Amino acid sequence: MAALIKSLLIALLIGLTSCQSDQAPEKTRPKVVVTFTVLASMVETVAGDHVEVVSITKPGAAIHDYQPTPSDLRSAQGADLVFYNGLGLEAWFDKFLKQLGDVPSVTLSDPIEAMDIFGNQPVEYPNPHAWLSETESAQYIDQIVGGLMTLKPDAQSTFERNAAQMKLEISQAFATARAAAEALAPSQRWLATSEGAFSYLARDLGVNAVSLWPINADQQGTPRQVKAMIDTVREHNIPVIFSESTVSAEPAEQIARETGIRYGGVLYVDSLTTADGEAPTYLDLIKTTLTVIAAGWQAND
Ligand SMILES: [Zn+2]
Protein backbone atom coordinates (compact mmCIF):
# COMPACT_ATOMS: atom_id res chain seq x y z
CA MET A 1 0.00 0.00 0.00
CA ALA A 2 2.75 2.39 0.98
CA ALA A 3 4.49 1.66 -2.32
CA LEU A 4 1.31 2.44 -4.24
CA ILE A 5 0.85 5.75 -2.46
CA LYS A 6 4.47 6.59 -3.13
CA SER A 7 4.16 5.91 -6.87
CA LEU A 8 0.90 7.89 -7.01
CA LEU A 9 2.63 10.78 -5.32
CA ILE A 10 5.50 10.58 -7.81
CA ALA A 11 3.03 10.53 -10.71
CA LEU A 12 1.27 13.53 -9.22
CA LEU A 13 4.56 15.39 -8.80
CA ILE A 14 5.58 14.65 -12.39
CA GLY A 15 2.18 15.87 -13.53
CA LEU A 16 2.57 19.08 -11.53
CA THR A 17 6.06 19.66 -12.88
CA SER A 18 5.03 19.23 -16.50
CA CYS A 19 2.01 21.42 -15.88
CA GLN A 20 4.30 24.15 -14.53
CA SER A 21 6.57 24.02 -17.56
CA ASP A 22 3.53 24.26 -19.85
CA GLN A 23 2.49 27.42 -18.10
CA ALA A 24 5.98 28.91 -17.88
CA PRO A 25 6.32 32.30 -19.58
CA GLU A 26 7.46 32.23 -23.20
CA LYS A 27 11.23 32.05 -23.55
CA THR A 28 12.84 35.48 -23.63
CA ARG A 29 13.97 36.74 -27.05
CA PRO A 30 16.95 35.01 -28.67
CA LYS A 31 20.22 36.75 -27.85
CA VAL A 32 22.41 37.89 -30.73
CA VAL A 33 25.97 39.04 -30.03
CA VAL A 34 27.73 41.34 -32.50
CA THR A 35 31.34 42.55 -32.34
CA PHE A 36 30.81 46.31 -32.71
CA THR A 37 28.13 48.97 -32.72
CA VAL A 38 27.87 49.57 -36.48
CA LEU A 39 27.04 45.95 -37.26
CA ALA A 40 24.87 45.66 -34.14
CA SER A 41 22.70 48.48 -35.47
CA MET A 42 22.43 46.78 -38.87
CA VAL A 43 21.20 43.64 -37.09
CA GLU A 44 18.77 45.62 -34.91
CA THR A 45 17.31 47.41 -37.92
CA VAL A 46 16.64 44.13 -39.72
CA ALA A 47 15.47 42.25 -36.60
CA GLY A 48 13.10 44.82 -35.12
CA ASP A 49 12.19 43.61 -31.63
CA HIS A 50 12.40 39.91 -32.47
CA VAL A 51 15.84 39.42 -30.90
CA GLU A 52 18.00 41.00 -28.20
CA VAL A 53 21.17 42.49 -29.76
CA VAL A 54 24.34 42.92 -27.68
CA SER A 55 27.37 44.79 -29.07
CA ILE A 56 30.68 43.84 -27.48
CA THR A 57 32.31 47.23 -28.08
CA LYS A 58 30.47 50.40 -27.07
CA PRO A 59 29.68 53.60 -29.06
CA GLY A 60 32.84 55.60 -29.80
CA ALA A 61 35.19 52.67 -29.12
CA ALA A 62 38.17 51.93 -31.35
CA ILE A 63 37.49 48.55 -32.95
CA HIS A 64 40.90 47.70 -34.40
CA ASP A 65 43.17 46.09 -31.77
CA TYR A 66 40.33 46.03 -29.24
CA GLN A 67 41.02 44.15 -25.98
CA PRO A 68 37.85 42.43 -24.70
CA THR A 69 37.29 42.69 -20.95
CA PRO A 70 35.87 40.07 -18.53
CA SER A 71 32.65 42.10 -18.43
CA ASP A 72 32.41 41.92 -22.26
CA LEU A 73 32.56 38.16 -21.94
CA ARG A 74 29.86 38.16 -19.26
CA SER A 75 27.53 40.31 -21.36
CA ALA A 76 27.97 37.94 -24.31
CA GLN A 77 27.26 34.75 -22.34
CA GLY A 78 24.18 32.84 -23.42
CA ALA A 79 24.35 34.03 -27.02
CA ASP A 80 22.18 32.09 -29.49
CA LEU A 81 23.95 33.53 -32.53
CA VAL A 82 27.03 35.66 -33.25
CA PHE A 83 27.54 38.06 -36.17
CA TYR A 84 30.96 39.45 -36.95
CA ASN A 85 32.62 41.27 -39.84
CA GLY A 86 35.61 39.12 -40.77
CA LEU A 87 38.27 40.25 -43.31
CA GLY A 88 40.77 40.33 -40.43
CA LEU A 89 38.96 43.14 -38.59
CA GLU A 90 38.31 41.32 -35.34
CA ALA A 91 41.69 39.66 -34.77
CA TRP A 92 40.81 39.90 -31.08
CA PHE A 93 37.58 37.99 -31.56
CA ASP A 94 38.56 34.39 -32.31
CA LYS A 95 39.65 33.65 -28.75
CA PHE A 96 36.58 35.46 -27.40
CA LEU A 97 34.27 33.40 -29.60
CA LYS A 98 35.83 30.16 -28.36
CA GLN A 99 35.14 31.26 -24.77
CA LEU A 100 31.46 31.63 -25.61
CA GLY A 101 31.21 27.91 -26.24
CA ASP A 102 29.42 26.21 -29.07
CA VAL A 103 27.53 29.17 -30.59
CA PRO A 104 26.69 29.39 -34.30
CA SER A 105 28.29 32.41 -35.99
CA VAL A 106 27.87 34.27 -39.27
CA THR A 107 30.70 36.18 -40.98
CA LEU A 108 28.93 39.09 -42.65
CA SER A 109 31.66 39.74 -45.22
CA ASP A 110 31.72 36.12 -46.48
CA PRO A 111 29.95 36.77 -49.82
CA ILE A 112 31.76 39.97 -50.74
CA GLU A 113 34.70 40.44 -53.06
CA ALA A 114 37.32 42.13 -50.90
CA MET A 115 39.29 45.18 -52.02
CA ASP A 116 42.90 45.68 -50.95
CA ILE A 117 43.73 48.56 -48.61
CA PHE A 118 46.70 49.48 -50.77
CA GLY A 119 44.98 48.70 -54.06
CA ASN A 120 47.01 45.50 -54.59
CA GLN A 121 45.84 42.95 -57.17
CA PRO A 122 45.40 40.16 -56.22
CA VAL A 123 44.22 41.25 -52.80
CA GLU A 124 46.92 40.98 -50.15
CA TYR A 125 45.55 43.13 -47.32
CA PRO A 126 41.74 43.02 -47.47
CA ASN A 127 40.07 46.25 -46.46
CA PRO A 128 37.61 45.22 -43.71
CA HIS A 129 35.35 48.32 -43.99
CA ALA A 130 32.88 46.84 -46.50
CA TRP A 131 29.84 47.99 -44.48
CA LEU A 132 30.57 51.46 -45.90
CA SER A 133 29.65 50.29 -49.39
CA GLU A 134 26.29 50.49 -51.10
CA THR A 135 26.68 47.13 -52.83
CA GLU A 136 28.53 45.24 -50.09
CA SER A 137 26.22 46.45 -47.30
CA ALA A 138 23.35 44.85 -49.24
CA GLN A 139 25.23 41.55 -48.95
CA TYR A 140 25.74 42.09 -45.22
CA ILE A 141 22.01 42.69 -44.87
CA ASP A 142 21.19 39.45 -46.74
CA GLN A 143 23.59 37.58 -44.44
CA ILE A 144 21.82 39.09 -41.42
CA VAL A 145 18.39 38.04 -42.72
CA GLY A 146 19.71 34.50 -43.26
CA GLY A 147 21.16 34.31 -39.74
CA LEU A 148 18.07 35.71 -38.05
CA MET A 149 15.86 33.25 -39.95
CA THR A 150 17.60 30.38 -38.19
CA LEU A 151 16.43 31.84 -34.87
CA LYS A 152 12.97 33.14 -35.83
CA PRO A 153 11.72 31.58 -39.07
CA ASP A 154 8.22 32.90 -38.37
CA ALA A 155 9.46 36.49 -38.65
CA GLN A 156 10.82 36.09 -42.19
CA SER A 157 8.47 38.64 -43.75
CA THR A 158 9.38 41.27 -41.11
CA PHE A 159 13.11 40.71 -41.65
CA GLU A 160 12.74 40.93 -45.43
CA ARG A 161 10.61 44.08 -45.26
CA ASN A 162 13.08 45.80 -42.92
CA ALA A 163 16.00 44.69 -45.10
CA ALA A 164 14.40 46.12 -48.24
CA GLN A 165 13.73 49.46 -46.51
CA MET A 166 17.36 49.65 -45.33
CA LYS A 167 18.72 48.96 -48.80
CA LEU A 168 16.44 51.64 -50.24
CA GLU A 169 17.62 54.30 -47.76
CA ILE A 170 21.28 53.35 -48.32
CA SER A 171 20.84 53.61 -52.11
CA GLN A 172 19.16 57.01 -51.82
CA ALA A 173 22.02 58.35 -49.67
CA PHE A 174 24.59 57.05 -52.15
CA ALA A 175 22.70 58.50 -55.13
CA THR A 176 22.86 62.01 -53.60
CA ALA A 177 26.59 61.73 -52.86
CA ARG A 178 27.27 60.27 -56.31
CA ALA A 179 25.64 63.30 -57.90
CA ALA A 180 27.96 65.53 -55.84
CA ALA A 181 30.97 63.51 -57.04
CA GLU A 182 29.87 63.75 -60.66
CA ALA A 183 29.58 67.52 -60.35
CA LEU A 184 33.33 67.71 -59.62
CA ALA A 185 35.85 68.02 -62.42
CA PRO A 186 37.18 64.48 -63.06
CA SER A 187 40.67 65.45 -61.83
CA GLN A 188 39.18 66.60 -58.49
CA ARG A 189 37.28 63.40 -57.75
CA TRP A 190 39.24 62.43 -54.66
CA LEU A 191 38.24 61.35 -51.17
CA ALA A 192 41.09 62.19 -48.76
CA THR A 193 40.73 60.85 -45.21
CA SER A 194 42.71 59.87 -42.11
CA GLU A 195 42.08 56.09 -42.14
CA GLY A 196 42.16 54.11 -45.39
CA ALA A 197 38.66 52.85 -44.71
CA PHE A 198 36.99 54.14 -47.86
CA SER A 199 38.08 51.87 -50.74
CA TYR A 200 34.56 50.47 -51.22
CA LEU A 201 32.69 53.72 -50.65
CA ALA A 202 34.99 55.67 -52.99
CA ARG A 203 34.61 53.00 -55.68
CA ASP A 204 30.80 53.19 -55.33
CA LEU A 205 30.94 56.98 -55.74
CA GLY A 206 33.36 56.84 -58.68
CA VAL A 207 36.19 58.71 -56.93
CA ASN A 208 39.78 57.92 -55.91
CA ALA A 209 40.58 57.27 -52.24
CA VAL A 210 43.73 58.42 -50.47
CA SER A 211 44.47 58.26 -46.75
CA LEU A 212 47.00 59.31 -44.14
CA TRP A 213 47.36 55.77 -42.82
CA PRO A 214 45.93 52.39 -43.91
CA ILE A 215 44.25 51.10 -40.70
CA ASN A 216 43.80 52.73 -37.31
CA ALA A 217 46.68 51.37 -35.23
CA ASP A 218 49.83 52.66 -33.53
CA GLN A 219 51.06 54.78 -36.42
CA GLN A 220 48.55 57.59 -36.85
CA GLY A 221 49.79 60.85 -38.29
CA THR A 222 53.55 60.31 -38.24
CA PRO A 223 55.64 63.08 -39.90
CA ARG A 224 56.26 60.73 -42.80
CA GLN A 225 52.52 60.03 -43.31
CA VAL A 226 51.74 63.76 -43.12
CA LYS A 227 54.47 64.60 -45.64
CA ALA A 228 53.26 61.91 -48.08
CA MET A 229 49.68 63.21 -47.89
CA ILE A 230 50.80 66.82 -48.41
CA ASP A 231 52.65 65.70 -51.55
CA THR A 232 49.56 63.81 -52.82
CA VAL A 233 47.24 66.75 -52.12
CA ARG A 234 49.54 69.10 -54.07
CA GLU A 235 50.15 66.66 -56.91
CA HIS A 236 46.43 66.05 -57.58
CA ASN A 237 45.12 69.41 -56.45
CA ILE A 238 42.81 67.70 -53.92
CA PRO A 239 40.44 70.36 -52.52
CA VAL A 240 39.32 68.92 -49.18
CA ILE A 241 40.40 66.43 -46.50
CA PHE A 242 38.25 64.69 -43.88
CA SER A 243 38.89 62.84 -40.61
CA GLU A 244 36.97 60.19 -38.65
CA SER A 245 35.18 60.11 -35.33
CA THR A 246 37.39 57.55 -33.56
CA VAL A 247 40.75 59.22 -34.34
CA SER A 248 42.42 62.59 -33.77
CA ALA A 249 41.58 65.12 -36.48
CA GLU A 250 44.85 66.95 -35.88
CA PRO A 251 46.93 65.34 -38.68
CA ALA A 252 44.18 66.04 -41.25
CA GLU A 253 43.79 69.61 -39.97
CA GLN A 254 47.54 70.10 -40.15
CA ILE A 255 47.51 69.05 -43.81
CA ALA A 256 44.66 71.46 -44.50
CA ARG A 257 46.64 74.29 -42.83
CA GLU A 258 49.89 73.54 -44.59
CA THR A 259 48.43 73.13 -48.08
CA GLY A 260 45.65 75.72 -47.82
CA ILE A 261 42.90 73.19 -48.64
CA ARG A 262 39.69 72.82 -46.66
CA TYR A 263 39.20 70.55 -43.66
CA GLY A 264 35.84 68.93 -44.43
CA GLY A 265 34.86 67.61 -40.99
CA VAL A 266 34.23 64.30 -39.25
CA LEU A 267 33.12 61.08 -40.96
CA TYR A 268 31.65 58.12 -39.08
CA VAL A 269 33.20 54.80 -39.96
CA ASP A 270 34.14 52.33 -37.23
CA SER A 271 31.70 53.23 -34.48
CA LEU A 272 28.30 54.71 -33.83
CA THR A 273 27.78 57.64 -31.48
CA THR A 274 25.55 57.66 -28.42
CA ALA A 275 21.90 58.63 -29.01
CA ASP A 276 22.65 62.38 -28.78
CA GLY A 277 25.38 62.25 -31.46
CA GLU A 278 25.26 62.41 -35.26
CA ALA A 279 25.42 58.66 -35.92
CA PRO A 280 23.38 56.73 -33.34
CA THR A 281 22.33 54.09 -35.93
CA TYR A 282 23.91 52.47 -38.97
CA LEU A 283 21.64 54.36 -41.35
CA ASP A 284 22.56 57.64 -39.61
CA LEU A 285 26.24 56.73 -39.95
CA ILE A 286 25.87 56.19 -43.71
CA LYS A 287 23.71 59.28 -44.26
CA THR A 288 25.85 61.60 -42.09
CA THR A 289 29.11 60.43 -43.63
CA LEU A 290 27.86 60.79 -47.21
CA THR A 291 26.29 64.18 -46.44
CA VAL A 292 29.54 65.52 -44.94
CA ILE A 293 31.54 64.23 -47.93
CA ALA A 294 29.11 65.76 -50.44
CA ALA A 295 29.08 69.09 -48.54
CA GLY A 296 32.90 69.13 -48.54
CA TRP A 297 32.96 68.65 -52.31
CA GLN A 298 30.18 71.12 -52.99
CA ALA A 299 31.92 73.85 -51.00
CA ASN A 300 34.49 73.70 -53.80
CA ASP A 301 32.01 74.88 -56.44
ZN1 LIG B 1 38.58 51.25 -39.26
Residues whose N, C-alpha, C, O or C-beta is under 5 A from the ligand:
A	BS01	ZN	A197 D270
